[in-house]
Amino acid sequence: MLAFVVAGLALILLGLRFAYLQIYRHDEYTTQSEANRIRSRPIVPARGLIYDRAGRLLADNVPAYRLELIPEQVADIDASLAALAGVINLSDEDLLRFADARAAKRRFQPVPLKFPLSESEVAAFAVRRHEFPGVEVVPYLSRRYPYGDLLAHVVGYVGRIDTNDQQLLDAARYRGATHVGKSGIERFYESRLHGEVGIERVEINAEGRTLRVLNREPAESGEHLYISLDVELQQAMVAAFAGASGAAVAIDPRSGDILAMVSLPSYDPNPFVNGIGRADYADLLQAPGRPLFNRVLLGGYEPGSTLKPFIGLAGLELGIRRPTDTVFSSGAYRLPGQQREYRDWRRGGHGAINLRESLAQSVNTYYYTLAMDLGIERLSSYMAQFGFGARTGIDLIGESTGILPTPAWKRASRNQPWYPGETVIAGIGQGFWVTTPLQLAHATATLAAGGVRIQPHLLQATQRGFDAEIEPVPLTAPPLSLVSRPENLQAVIEGMEAVMHSPSGTARAAAVGAPYRIAGKTGTAQRVGRSGDAEVDQSRLAANQRNQALFVAFAPADAPTIALVVVVEGGGSGSRTAAPVARKILDAWVLREPQ
């Protein structure tokens, strides 16, 4: 009898408990059940594509597969990794990257283990998928750069999101994302290219496998970008260097569009997308010519005589000189009371020289005296208007400011006073001067545009989807006119034309046969000075001791459509090395159909 009573009480208690769970806590457990059965997961947006000015595809997305592991669904991660290594080739670098990524994520978040997977690896895993709960093959779009090393320093590349990136990125916007722009256009316009993440709710089974999609909020793809670069001109620019190291920039002076921009040697960005191997990266770091170094933005070069057109214009605009004023060049210039000689390149000098011939023959004495007449403060202040000593504002990250030499700069950087002799050599672009190729190109484009400074830029237009209209992007800074008297600029341009087309021009050989007029100026930055009157034989010097060869130009001189700077490292001479390279680039643009 007692047993029946106990059993009855137990049944009554069980019934009450059952009623409590099913009635009073029904909603709570229903919610938990749904949470275990239904998962929300991000839909990563397709990254926007990048095109050149003619619509050529520079960066696209290709289908690929990666392997992901969700830590909370894997009982023994080390054992699973060991077993997976028998199915898929997992390198030590794959495992190290996985460990780093896992440390930065929560247990319920998927962690990339390897990507991309080959077709054979995808097939091998599919056969044994049931052995690896919590491990999935996931389709994704991998970035590809069809032109390889041609555009690496402009377009840049995307790479895997690391811990540093995670600290800077919006976690919600990058939920599920594995890549982010690391350099170039890819990095500068990351917010435009990335797009907006979507969400889908899926039903899963006990093993965590997806059974069906319940609903979906689609992702919004990133914007497509059209940049001002012209691939054909870029290819011609690289070919013109014929394997030499250096840099070149071409700008449309009418708009500020960057037409081409190379830093040589370059590198292939594709291996960086899914993680370049440590050995391959070490090889790049140690490679001759430093291919990872962007000479256009970061290269600091002594501009030499390429600054003479700007200093000559300063003399005219500030009322220190007239175009017809002459200076006598005897071959050496001395400051009063000093014995040190500042030489011209021609022994015995050039005689009485006006502005036109000072540019045509690149006469140093004319600019030694002009610099002293201007004074370093006025000279530097005027040159600052052309952007020297400051970033151009181009839409790329990492641009250097160069050095605009002033007494204040020297005192701040070296705690030393300024000496008159430093003003003398500043007049020929030597001494403390440091410019980047981009700064020189920007300043040259300003001359070509009639003295109007337009901010150089790469982005021309954007497109929100393939069916949307292409929308031009306005300039971020208004054009600024720097020249008060157009006849002064015209006198300088005539001198630059004489460089190319007069019998005395230092670069006349480079213009032979040109069916258009070129305005140019050579520059040679010395690395090893001559002793006495003896010339230095550049061919006998090591490559890293030879003079830097520079050349600036624009064409056609009467209606310019291109402004150009060329720097050939160790080229020896601006007229013999850099100017012929520039001529090939100018021909590739000017002799085409009208732009």
C-alpha positions in Angstrom: 0.0 0.0 0.0 2.8 2.4 0.9 4.5 1.7 -2.4 1.4 2.8 -4.3 1.2 6.0 -2.3 4.9 6.8 -3.1 4.4 6.0 -6.7 1.3 8.2 -6.8 3.0 11.1 -5.2 5.9 10.7 -7.6 3.5 10.8 -10.6 1.8 13.9 -9.2 5.1 15.7 -8.7 6.2 14.6 -12.2 3.0 15.9 -13.6 3.3 19.2 -11.8 6.9 19.6 -13.0 5.8 18.8 -16.5 3.0 21.3 -16.3 5.4 23.9 -14.9 7.9 23.4 -17.8 5.3 23.1 -20.5 3.0 25.9 -19.4 4.8 28.4 -17.3 8.2 28.2 -18.9 7.0 27.3 -22.4 8.1 30.6 -24.1 11.6 30.5 -22.5 12.4 26.9 -23.6 10.9 27.5 -27.0 13.2 30.4 -27.5 16.2 28.3 -26.4 15.2 25.6 -28.8 14.9 28.0 -31.6 18.3 29.4 -30.8 19.8 25.9 -31.0 18.0 25.1 -34.2 18.2 28.4 -36.0 21.4 30.5 -36.6 22.0 33.9 -38.0 25.1 34.2 -40.1 26.6 37.1 -42.1 26.5 37.4 -45.8 29.8 39.0 -46.8 29.4 41.6 -49.6 31.1 41.3 -52.9 34.0 43.8 -53.0 33.7 46.5 -55.6 35.7 46.2 -58.8 38.4 48.6 -60.0 38.7 49.8 -63.6 41.0 52.1 -65.5 39.9 55.2 -67.4 39.0 53.1 -70.5 37.0 50.5 -68.5 39.8 47.8 -68.3 39.4 45.6 -65.3 42.3 46.1 -62.8 41.0 44.3 -59.8 38.2 41.6 -59.9 36.7 38.8 -57.8 37.0 35.1 -58.6 35.1 32.2 -57.0 37.2 30.2 -54.5 36.8 28.0 -51.4 38.2 28.2 -47.9 38.2 25.9 -44.9 36.7 27.2 -41.7 36.5 25.8 -38.2 34.0 26.8 -35.5 35.8 26.1 -32.1 32.7 25.6 -30.0 31.6 22.7 -32.3 34.9 20.9 -32.2 35.5 18.7 -29.2 39.3 18.4 -29.7 40.7 21.0 -32.0 44.3 19.7 -32.0 43.1 16.2 -32.9 40.9 17.6 -35.6 43.7 19.6 -37.1 45.9 16.5 -37.1 43.2 14.5 -38.8 42.6 17.2 -41.3 46.2 17.3 -42.3 45.7 13.8 -43.7 43.0 15.1 -46.0 44.2 18.7 -46.8 47.7 20.0 -47.0 48.1 22.2 -44.0 51.4 24.0 -43.8 53.0 25.4 -40.6 52.1 28.9 -41.8 48.5 27.8 -42.2 48.4 26.6 -38.6 50.2 29.7 -37.3 47.7 32.0 -39.1 44.8 29.9 -37.8 46.1 30.2 -34.2 46.5 34.0 -34.5 43.0 34.3 -36.0 41.4 32.0 -33.4 42.9 34.0 -30.6 41.1 37.2 -31.9 37.7 35.6 -32.3 35.0 34.2 -30.0 34.4 30.4 -29.8 31.2 30.6 -31.8 32.7 32.5 -34.6 34.1 30.6 -37.6 37.9 30.8 -38.0 39.6 30.5 -41.4 42.0 27.6 -41.5 43.1 27.5 -45.1 42.4 29.4 -48.3 42.1 29.1 -51.1 41.5 25.3 -51.4 42.3 23.5 -54.6 39.5 21.5 -56.4 41.1 18.3 -55.3 41.2 19.4 -51.7 37.5 20.4 -51.8 36.7 16.9 -53.2 38.8 15.1 -50.7 37.2 16.9 -47.8 33.6 16.3 -49.1 34.2 12.5 -49.0 35.2 12.6 -45.3 33.1 15.6 -44.2 31.1 13.6 -41.7 34.3 13.0 -39.7 34.8 16.7 -39.0 31.9 18.3 -37.2 32.3 22.1 -36.9 34.5 22.2 -40.1 33.1 23.5 -43.3 34.2 24.3 -46.8 32.9 27.8 -47.5 32.7 29.5 -50.9 34.0 33.1 -51.2 35.2 35.6 -53.7 39.0 36.0 -53.9 40.6 39.1 -55.2 42.6 38.9 -58.3 44.9 41.4 -60.1 45.0 40.6 -63.8 48.0 42.9 -64.5 50.2 41.6 -61.8 53.2 43.8 -61.1 52.2 46.5 -63.6 49.9 48.3 -61.1 51.0 47.1 -57.7 52.1 50.5 -56.3 48.8 52.1 -57.5 46.0 49.6 -57.1 47.7 47.9 -54.1 46.2 44.7 -52.7 43.9 43.2 -50.1 45.1 40.9 -47.4 43.8 38.7 -44.6 42.4 40.7 -41.6 44.9 40.6 -38.8 44.7 41.6 -35.1 45.8 45.2 -36.0 43.0 45.5 -38.5 40.4 44.2 -36.1 41.3 47.0 -33.7 40.5 49.6 -36.4 37.6 48.0 -38.2 33.9 48.3 -37.4 33.2 44.8 -36.1 29.5 44.8 -37.2 30.3 46.0 -40.7 33.1 43.4 -41.1 31.3 40.5 -39.5 32.3 37.4 -41.5 34.8 39.3 -43.6 38.3 37.8 -44.0 40.0 40.5 -46.1 40.7 44.2 -46.1 42.6 46.7 -48.3 46.2 46.8 -47.3 47.8 49.3 -49.7 47.1 51.5 -52.7 43.6 52.3 -53.9 42.4 49.1 -52.2 43.3 50.7 -48.8 42.5 54.3 -49.4 39.0 53.6 -50.7 38.3 50.6 -48.4 35.1 52.1 -47.2 33.7 52.4 -50.7 34.9 49.1 -51.9 33.9 46.9 -49.0 30.1 47.2 -49.1 27.5 46.4 -46.4 27.1 43.0 -44.8 23.9 41.1 -45.1 22.3 38.5 -42.7 20.6 35.1 -43.3 18.8 32.9 -40.8 19.3 29.2 -41.4 18.0 26.0 -39.8 20.8 23.6 -38.6 20.9 20.0 -37.4 22.5 18.6 -34.3 25.9 18.5 -36.0 25.6 22.2 -36.9 25.1 21.5 -40.7 22.7 23.8 -42.5 19.4 22.3 -43.4 17.7 25.2 -45.1 17.7 29.0 -45.3 14.7 30.6 -43.5 15.1 34.2 -44.6 17.7 36.5 -45.9 18.7 40.2 -45.9 21.1 40.4 -48.9 24.4 42.1 -48.7 25.1 45.4 -50.5 28.1 45.1 -52.8 30.9 47.6 -52.7 31.1 50.5 -55.2 33.0 49.9 -58.4 35.8 52.5 -58.9 37.0 54.0 -62.1 40.5 55.5 -61.8 42.3 57.9 -64.1 45.1 55.6 -64.9 45.6 54.4 -68.5 46.9 50.8 -68.7 48.4 51.3 -72.1 50.4 54.3 -71.0 51.4 52.5 -67.9 52.7 49.6 -70.0 54.6 52.0 -72.3 56.1 53.7 -69.2 57.4 50.5 -67.8 58.8 49.4 -71.2 60.6 52.8 -71.6 62.7 52.1 -68.6 64.0 48.9 -70.2 64.7 47.2 -66.8 66.2 50.2 -65.1 65.2 51.2 -61.5 63.4 54.5 -61.0 60.0 56.2 -61.0 57.8 58.1 -63.4 54.5 60.0 -63.1 52.3 61.4 -65.8 49.5 63.9 -65.0 46.9 65.5 -67.2 47.5 69.1 -66.4 43.9 70.1 -67.4 42.3 67.9 -64.8 44.9 66.6 -62.3 44.2 63.1 -63.4 47.1 60.7 -62.8 47.6 59.0 -66.2 50.3 56.6 -65.3 52.5 56.1 -62.3 55.3 53.5 -61.9 57.9 52.6 -59.3 60.5 50.2 -60.6 61.2 47.4 -59.8 57.7 46.3 -58.8 56.1 43.2 -57.5 53.1 40.9 -58.0 50.4 41.7 -55.5 48.5 38.4 -56.0 50.4 36.3 -53.5 49.6 38.8 -50.8 45.8 38.3 -51.1 45.6 35.0 -49.2 48.9 35.3 -47.3 52.3 35.3 -48.9 54.7 32.7 -47.5 57.4 33.9 -45.1 60.2 32.8 -47.3 58.7 34.5 -50.4 58.2 37.7 -48.4 61.8 37.6 -47.1 63.0 37.2 -50.7 61.0 40.4 -51.7 62.5 42.3 -48.8 66.0 41.3 -49.8 65.5 41.7 -53.6 67.7 44.2 -55.4 66.1 47.5 -56.0 63.6 47.1 -53.1 60.5 46.3 -55.2 58.1 46.9 -52.2 59.3 50.5 -51.9 57.0 53.0 -53.6 59.4 55.5 -55.1 56.7 57.8 -56.4 55.3 58.5 -52.9 58.3 57.9 -50.7 61.3 58.2 -52.8 63.3 61.3 -51.7 65.4 62.6 -54.6 67.6 65.8 -54.9 65.8 67.5 -57.8 68.8 69.2 -59.2 68.3 71.4 -62.2 64.6 70.3 -62.7 63.8 73.1 -60.2 65.4 75.9 -62.4 62.1 76.7 -64.3 60.4 77.3 -61.0 63.2 79.4 -59.5 63.4 81.3 -62.8 59.7 82.0 -62.5 60.2 83.2 -58.9 62.7 85.7 -60.1 60.3 87.1 -62.7 57.2 87.1 -60.5 58.9 88.7 -57.6 60.4 91.4 -59.7 64.1 90.4 -59.3 64.7 89.6 -63.0 63.3 90.3 -66.4 63.5 87.7 -69.2 66.1 89.7 -71.1 68.4 90.4 -68.1 71.8 88.6 -68.4 74.2 87.1 -66.0 77.8 86.4 -67.0 78.9 82.8 -66.5 82.7 82.4 -66.3 82.5 78.8 -65.2 82.7 79.5 -61.5 80.8 81.6 -59.0 82.2 82.9 -55.7 80.5 84.6 -52.8 82.1 87.9 -51.8 85.1 87.4 -49.5 85.1 83.6 -50.0 87.4 81.4 -52.0 85.1 78.5 -52.5 83.9 78.1 -56.1 80.5 77.0 -57.2 80.9 75.7 -60.7 79.0 75.6 -64.0 79.0 72.3 -65.8 80.9 73.8 -68.8 84.5 74.6 -68.2 85.1 78.3 -68.9 81.4 79.1 -68.5 78.6 80.0 -70.9 79.2 83.8 -71.2 76.4 86.3 -71.0 73.2 84.4 -70.4 69.5 85.4 -70.2 66.6 83.4 -68.8 65.9 81.5 -72.0 69.5 80.3 -72.4 69.9 79.7 -68.7 67.2 77.0 -69.0 68.3 75.8 -72.5 71.9 75.3 -71.4 71.2 74.7 -67.7 73.6 77.4 -66.5 74.2 77.2 -62.8 75.7 80.7 -62.3 72.4 82.3 -63.4 70.6 80.5 -60.6 73.4 80.9 -58.0 73.0 84.7 -58.4 69.3 84.6 -58.6 69.0 82.5 -55.3 71.3 85.0 -53.5 69.2 88.0 -54.9 66.0 86.3 -53.8 67.3 85.2 -50.4 66.4 81.8 -49.0 63.2 82.9 -47.2 61.6 84.4 -50.3 62.9 81.6 -52.5 61.5 78.9 -50.2 58.2 80.7 -49.7 57.6 81.0 -53.4 58.5 77.3 -54.1 56.1 76.3 -51.3 53.2 77.5 -53.5 54.0 74.8 -56.0 53.7 72.1 -53.3 57.3 71.5 -52.5 57.8 70.5 -48.8 54.1 69.3 -48.5 52.0 66.3 -49.5 50.1 66.7 -52.8 46.9 65.2 -51.3 46.7 62.4 -53.8 44.3 59.6 -52.8 47.0 57.2 -51.6 48.3 56.6 -48.1 51.9 57.1 -47.1 53.0 60.1 -49.2 56.2 61.8 -48.0 56.5 65.6 -47.7 60.1 65.8 -48.9 62.2 68.7 -47.7 61.8 72.4 -48.5 65.0 73.9 -47.1 64.6 77.0 -44.9 66.6 78.3 -41.9 63.8 77.4 -39.6 63.8 73.8 -41.0 67.5 73.5 -40.5 67.4 74.9 -37.0 64.5 72.5 -36.0 66.0 69.4 -37.6 69.8 69.9 -37.1 70.0 72.7 -34.5 72.3 74.6 -36.8 72.3 78.1 -38.4 71.8 78.7 -42.1 74.9 79.7 -44.2 75.0 81.8 -47.4 76.6 79.0 -49.4 73.5 76.8 -48.7 71.4 79.4 -50.4 73.7 79.3 -53.4 73.3 75.6 -54.0 69.6 75.7 -53.1 69.3 77.8 -56.3 70.2 74.7 -58.4 68.1 72.2 -56.5 70.9 70.8 -54.4 71.9 70.9 -50.8 69.1 70.0 -48.5 66.4 69.8 -51.2 64.4 66.5 -51.2 61.4 66.0 -53.5 59.3 63.0 -54.5 58.6 62.3 -58.1 54.9 63.0 -57.5 55.7 66.5 -56.1 57.8 67.2 -59.2 55.1 66.0 -61.5 52.5 68.0 -59.7 54.6 71.2 -59.9 55.3 70.6 -63.6 51.6 70.1 -64.3 51.0 73.4 -62.7 53.3 75.1 -65.2 51.6 73.2 -68.0 48.2 74.4 -66.8 49.1 78.0 -67.1 50.2 78.4 -63.5 46.9 76.8 -62.1 47.5 74.2 -59.4 45.1 71.3 -59.5 45.2 68.6 -56.9 46.4 65.3 -58.4 44.1 62.4 -58.0 43.3 58.8 -59.1 39.6 58.4 -58.5 37.5 59.6 -61.5 34.1 58.0 -61.0 32.1 55.4 -59.0 29.3 53.0 -59.8 26.9 51.4 -57.3 26.2 48.1 -59.1 26.6 47.0 -62.7 23.2 48.5 -63.8 23.7 51.9 -62.1 25.0 55.0 -63.8 28.7 55.9 -63.5 28.9 59.0 -61.4 31.9 61.4 -61.7 33.7 62.3 -58.5 34.3 66.1 -58.0 37.7 67.5 -57.0 38.2 67.8 -53.3 40.2 71.0 -53.6 39.5 74.0 -55.9 42.1 74.9 -58.5 44.5 77.7 -57.4 46.1 80.2 -59.8 49.8 80.9 -58.9 50.9 83.2 -61.7 50.2 86.9 -61.6 51.6 87.8 -65.0 51.1 85.2 -67.8 54.0 86.7 -69.8 56.4 85.6 -67.1 55.3 82.0 -67.3 55.5 82.2 -71.1 59.1 83.2 -70.9 59.9 80.2 -68.7 58.0 77.9 -71.1 60.0 79.3 -74.1 63.2 78.4 -72.2 61.9 74.9 -71.5 61.1 74.5 -75.2 64.6 75.7 -76.0 65.9 72.8 -73.8 64.4 70.4 -76.4 64.4 72.2 -79.7 67.2 74.8 -79.8 70.8 74.1 -81.0 72.0 74.8 -77.4 69.4 72.7 -75.6 70.8 70.1 -73.2 68.1 67.6 -74.3 67.8 68.4 -78.0 68.8 64.9 -78.9 65.7 63.5 -77.2 63.4 65.7 -79.3 64.8 64.8 -82.7 62.0 63.8 -85.1 59.2 64.7 -82.6 56.1 65.9 -84.6 55.1 68.0 -81.6 56.8 70.6 -79.4 58.0 69.6 -76.0 58.8 71.8 -73.0 61.3 70.1 -70.8 64.1 70.4 -68.3 66.9 68.0 -67.4 68.3 67.4 -64.0 71.3 65.5 -62.7 71.7 65.0 -58.9 75.3 64.3 -58.0 76.2 61.5 -55.7 80.0 61.8 -56.1 81.4 65.3 -56.6 84.3 66.0 -59.0 87.8 66.8 -57.8 89.1 70.1 -59.2 88.4 70.4 -62.9 88.4 66.6 -63.5 85.1 65.2 -64.6 83.8 62.0 -63.0 83.4 59.1 -65.4 80.0 57.8 -64.4 80.6 54.5 -66.2 83.4 53.7 -63.8 81.3 54.1 -60.7 79.2 51.6 -58.9 75.5 51.8 -59.6 74.7 53.3 -56.2 77.3 56.0 -56.7 76.2 57.2 -60.2 74.3 60.4 -60.5 70.5 60.3 -60.4 69.1 61.2 -63.8 65.9 63.4 -63.8 63.7 64.9 -66.4 60.5 67.0 -66.3 58.4 67.8 -69.3 55.0 68.6 -70.8 53.6 68.3 -74.3 52.4 69.4 -76.7 54.0 72.6 -75.4 51.3 74.9 -76.9 48.3 72.8 -75.5 49.6 70.3 -73.0 47.7 67.1 -72.4 50.4 65.4 -70.3 53.0 66.5 -67.7 55.7 64.1 -66.9 58.6 63.4 -64.5 61.1 60.6 -65.0 63.8 59.6 -62.5 66.3 56.9 -63.5 68.3 55.8 -60.4 72.0 55.7 -61.2 71.2 56.9 -64.7 74.2 59.2 -64.7 72.7 62.1 -66.8 69.3 63.6 -67.1 69.8 64.5 -70.8 71.4 61.2 -71.9 69.3 58.8 -69.8 66.1 60.2 -68.4 65.1 62.4 -71.4 65.1 59.5 -73.9 62.9 57.5 -71.5 60.5 60.5 -71.3 60.4 60.9 -75.0 59.1 57.3 -75.4 56.4 57.9 -72.8 55.3 61.2 -74.4 55.1 59.6 -77.8 52.9 56.8 -76.4 50.4 59.4 -75.2 50.6 62.4 -77.6 50.7 60.4 -80.8 47.6 58.4 -79.9 44.1 59.3 -81.0 43.0 62.6 -79.3 42.4 62.0 -75.6 
